[in-house]
Amino acid sequence: MRRDVLLLGEMIEAADQAQRLTEGITIGDLEADRQRRDALLWNFTVLGEAASQLSDEGWSAAAWTSVMTGARSRPRMPESQ
């Protein structure tokens, strides 16, 4: 369970960083900034890898569904004009 707590911390950190990387920019800005795209991809990779290593122990399907529902309700990045 301790490992899961550490993994969840990594996931939260990666999600927060991904959100910071996309604040105030358009899709066009992201397309033009290779370094930002790479950083964003890295954070998605960290998030996915950590999620895949979570144990089934102690995590109910209802709790996980609640977490994922909250993640999907975040504002979307604006589309470029």
HELIX and SHEET records of a PDB file:
HELIX    1   1 ARG A    2  THR A   22  1                                  21    
HELIX    2   2 ILE A   27  ALA A   32  1                                   6    
HELIX    3   3 ARG A   34  GLN A   53  1                                  20    
HELIX    4   4 ALA A   61  ARG A   72  1                                  12    
END                                                                             
